[in-house]
Amino acid sequence: MNTKTAVSVTLNQANIQFVEKIAKKEKKSRSEIIDYALEVYRKFRLRNDVIAGFKDQTEEDVLDAMSDFRDYFNLVGR
């Protein structure tokens, strides 16, 4: 379930103008634009955290871990 909660935030003027411009252009609410931006940023951070974790492993460890992903990708059809 995707519940929503009202919050109050303070943004700098340039970001407000950007959000309002995109919201008007795409005919979406400012909340939708900000929520999407946060979702993209969250995924970006997760990706970077995963990459950083792999950097700490040896090449052999990474190849072993990725072998399971190859099976997964074959199952889901990439």
Residue frames as a rotation matrix with the C-alpha (Angstrom) as fourth column:
MET 1
0.582 0.813 0.000 0.00
0.813 -0.582 0.000 0.00
0.000 0.000 -1.000 0.00
ASN 2
-0.453 -0.734 0.505 1.31
0.757 -0.616 -0.217 3.41
0.471 0.284 0.835 -0.96
THR 3
0.526 0.649 -0.549 0.28
0.844 -0.479 0.242 5.81
-0.106 -0.591 -0.800 1.81
LYS 4
-0.113 -0.504 0.856 1.04
0.510 -0.769 -0.385 9.50
0.853 0.393 0.344 1.67
THR 5
0.217 0.091 -0.972 1.83
0.943 -0.278 0.185 11.92
-0.253 -0.956 -0.146 4.45
ALA 6
0.784 0.088 0.615 1.66
0.301 -0.920 -0.252 15.70
0.543 0.382 -0.747 4.28
VAL 7
0.126 -0.798 -0.589 4.92
0.946 -0.082 0.315 17.46
-0.300 -0.597 0.744 5.16
SER 8
0.994 0.062 -0.095 6.21
0.038 -0.972 -0.232 20.97
-0.107 0.227 -0.968 5.10
VAL 9
0.211 -0.968 0.137 9.61
0.926 0.243 0.289 21.67
-0.313 0.066 0.947 3.57
THR 10
0.664 -0.125 -0.737 11.65
-0.169 -0.985 0.015 24.73
-0.728 0.115 -0.676 2.78
LEU 11
0.357 -0.510 0.783 13.28
0.886 0.451 -0.110 24.86
-0.297 0.733 0.613 -0.66
ASN 12
-0.530 -0.546 -0.649 15.49
0.256 -0.832 0.491 27.44
-0.808 0.094 0.581 -2.27
GLN 13
0.145 0.688 -0.711 13.85
-0.441 -0.598 -0.669 29.67
-0.885 0.411 0.217 -4.88
ALA 14
-0.436 -0.376 -0.818 15.60
-0.898 0.114 0.426 28.07
-0.067 0.919 -0.388 -7.87
ASN 15
-0.995 0.078 0.053 14.31
0.078 0.997 -0.015 24.61
-0.054 -0.011 -0.998 -6.91
ILE 16
-0.269 0.954 -0.133 10.77
0.227 -0.071 -0.971 25.91
-0.936 -0.291 -0.198 -6.39
GLN 17
0.081 0.257 -0.963 10.79
-0.784 -0.580 -0.221 27.55
-0.615 0.773 0.154 -9.81
PHE 18
-0.772 -0.429 -0.468 12.13
-0.627 0.634 0.453 24.35
0.102 0.644 -0.759 -11.37
VAL 19
-0.845 0.496 0.200 9.45
0.356 0.800 -0.482 22.20
-0.400 -0.336 -0.853 -9.72
GLU 20
-0.002 0.895 -0.447 6.69
-0.031 -0.446 -0.894 24.60
-1.000 0.012 0.029 -10.73
LYS 21
-0.185 -0.152 -0.971 7.95
-0.923 -0.313 0.225 24.74
-0.338 0.938 -0.082 -14.33
ILE 22
-0.944 -0.207 -0.256 8.08
-0.283 0.908 0.310 20.93
0.169 0.365 -0.916 -14.63
ALA 23
-0.639 0.764 0.093 4.71
0.363 0.406 -0.839 20.50
-0.678 -0.502 -0.536 -12.88
LYS 24
0.110 0.682 -0.723 3.06
-0.443 -0.617 -0.650 22.91
-0.890 0.392 0.235 -15.30
LYS 25
-0.371 -0.355 -0.858 4.75
-0.926 0.077 0.368 21.40
-0.064 0.932 -0.358 -18.37
GLU 26
-0.924 -0.064 -0.377 3.90
-0.121 0.984 0.128 17.80
0.363 0.164 -0.917 -17.42
LYS 27
-0.058 0.968 0.244 0.51
-0.635 -0.224 0.739 18.68
0.770 -0.112 0.628 -15.92
LYS 28
0.062 -0.005 -0.998 1.40
0.623 0.782 0.035 17.09
0.780 -0.624 0.052 -12.60
SER 29
0.959 0.273 0.074 1.33
0.099 -0.569 0.817 18.33
0.265 -0.776 -0.573 -9.04
ARG 30
0.257 -0.892 0.372 4.42
-0.775 -0.420 -0.472 19.70
0.577 -0.167 -0.800 -7.35
SER 31
0.302 -0.088 0.949 4.13
-0.782 0.547 0.299 16.84
-0.546 -0.833 0.096 -4.87
GLU 32
0.935 0.071 0.349 4.33
0.117 0.864 -0.489 14.29
-0.336 0.498 0.800 -7.70
ILE 33
0.681 -0.726 0.089 7.45
-0.147 -0.255 -0.956 15.97
0.717 0.638 -0.281 -9.11
ILE 34
0.062 -0.671 0.739 9.20
-0.955 -0.256 -0.152 16.14
0.291 -0.696 -0.657 -5.74
ASP 35
0.527 0.196 0.827 8.17
-0.544 0.825 0.151 12.58
-0.653 -0.529 0.541 -4.83
TYR 36
0.979 -0.176 0.107 9.55
0.193 0.606 -0.772 11.29
0.071 0.776 0.627 -8.15
ALA 37
0.417 -0.872 0.257 12.80
-0.474 -0.450 -0.757 13.22
0.776 0.194 -0.601 -7.68
LEU 38
0.082 -0.349 0.933 13.24
-0.981 0.135 0.137 11.69
-0.174 -0.927 -0.331 -4.22
GLU 39
0.808 0.255 0.531 12.49
-0.189 0.966 -0.176 8.21
-0.558 0.042 0.829 -5.57
VAL 40
0.836 -0.548 -0.009 15.15
0.091 0.155 -0.984 8.60
0.541 0.822 0.179 -8.27
TYR 41
0.147 -0.803 0.577 17.64
-0.777 -0.455 -0.435 9.94
0.612 -0.384 -0.691 -5.72
ARG 42
0.392 0.064 0.918 16.90
-0.782 0.549 0.296 7.05
-0.485 -0.833 0.265 -3.33
LYS 43
0.954 -0.022 0.298 17.57
0.164 0.873 -0.460 4.51
-0.250 0.488 0.837 -6.10
PHE 44
0.603 -0.779 0.172 20.73
-0.191 -0.350 -0.917 6.39
0.775 0.520 -0.360 -7.09
ARG 45
0.106 -0.543 0.833 22.02
-0.980 -0.197 -0.004 6.21
0.166 -0.816 -0.553 -3.50
LEU 46
0.653 0.197 0.731 21.17
-0.405 0.907 0.117 2.51
-0.640 -0.373 0.672 -3.23
ARG 47
0.946 -0.319 0.051 23.01
0.196 0.443 -0.875 1.81
0.257 0.838 0.482 -6.48
ASN 48
0.306 -0.876 0.373 26.08
-0.521 -0.482 -0.704 3.70
0.797 0.021 -0.604 -5.25
ASP 49
0.229 -0.171 0.958 25.99
-0.938 0.222 0.264 1.85
-0.258 -0.960 -0.110 -1.92
VAL 50
0.888 0.115 0.446 25.86
-0.021 0.977 -0.210 -1.49
-0.460 0.177 0.870 -3.74
ILE 51
0.754 -0.653 0.073 28.77
0.082 -0.017 -0.996 -0.48
0.652 0.757 0.041 -6.00
ALA 52
0.164 -0.701 0.694 30.79
-0.859 -0.448 -0.250 0.66
0.486 -0.555 -0.675 -2.99
GLY 53
0.506 0.087 0.858 30.14
-0.650 0.692 0.313 -2.69
-0.567 -0.717 0.407 -1.30
PHE 54
0.966 -0.144 0.214 31.36
0.246 0.762 -0.599 -4.56
-0.077 0.632 0.771 -4.35
LYS 55
0.559 -0.803 0.207 34.54
-0.371 -0.465 -0.804 -2.46
0.741 0.373 -0.558 -4.49
ASP 56
0.164 -0.473 0.866 35.50
-0.982 0.000 0.186 -3.87
-0.088 -0.881 -0.465 -1.09
GLN 57
0.698 0.147 0.701 35.29
-0.189 0.982 -0.017 -7.42
-0.691 -0.120 0.713 -2.40
THR 58
-0.488 -0.865 0.119 37.83
-0.190 0.238 0.953 -9.34
-0.852 0.442 -0.280 -4.43
GLU 59
-0.453 0.280 -0.847 37.20
-0.892 -0.129 0.434 -9.97
0.012 0.951 0.308 -8.11
GLU 60
-0.869 0.108 -0.483 36.51
0.031 0.986 0.164 -13.63
0.494 0.128 -0.860 -7.33
ASP 61
-0.719 0.638 -0.276 33.86
0.390 0.041 -0.920 -12.66
-0.576 -0.769 -0.278 -4.73
VAL 62
-0.331 0.590 -0.736 32.15
-0.637 -0.716 -0.287 -10.39
-0.696 0.374 0.613 -7.25
LEU 63
-0.609 0.069 -0.790 32.13
-0.692 0.439 0.572 -13.08
0.387 0.896 -0.220 -9.95
ASP 64
-0.905 0.294 -0.308 30.62
0.391 0.860 -0.329 -15.57
0.168 -0.418 -0.893 -7.50
ALA 65
-0.519 0.737 -0.432 27.92
0.163 -0.411 -0.897 -13.09
-0.839 -0.536 0.094 -6.46
MET 66
-0.356 0.356 -0.864 27.12
-0.819 -0.565 0.105 -12.13
-0.451 0.745 0.492 -10.04
SER 67
-0.956 0.005 -0.292 26.66
-0.158 0.831 0.533 -15.75
0.246 0.556 -0.794 -11.08
ASP 68
-0.583 0.797 -0.157 23.44
0.655 0.345 -0.672 -15.80
-0.482 -0.495 -0.723 -9.06
PHE 69
-0.155 0.512 -0.845 22.30
-0.267 -0.845 -0.463 -12.60
-0.951 0.154 0.268 -10.77
ARG 70
-0.789 -0.144 -0.597 22.85
-0.613 0.122 0.781 -14.14
-0.040 0.982 -0.184 -14.21
ASP 71
-0.846 0.524 -0.097 20.39
0.520 0.852 0.070 -16.88
0.119 0.009 -0.993 -13.26
TYR 72
-0.270 0.763 -0.588 17.96
0.484 -0.420 -0.768 -14.28
-0.833 -0.491 -0.256 -11.96
PHE 73
-0.385 0.070 -0.920 18.23
-0.592 -0.783 0.188 -12.19
-0.708 0.618 0.343 -15.14
ASN 74
-0.951 0.044 -0.306 17.57
-0.218 0.606 0.765 -15.26
0.219 0.794 -0.567 -17.25
LEU 75
-0.633 0.750 -0.192 14.44
0.750 0.532 -0.393 -15.98
-0.193 -0.393 -0.899 -15.20
VAL 76
0.030 0.667 -0.744 13.05
0.359 -0.702 -0.615 -12.45
-0.933 -0.249 -0.261 -15.45
GLY 77
0.423 0.159 0.892 14.03
0.892 0.099 -0.440 -12.01
-0.158 0.982 -0.100 -19.07
ARG 78
-0.607 -0.753 -0.255 16.25
0.727 -0.656 0.205 -8.98
-0.321 -0.061 0.945 -18.48
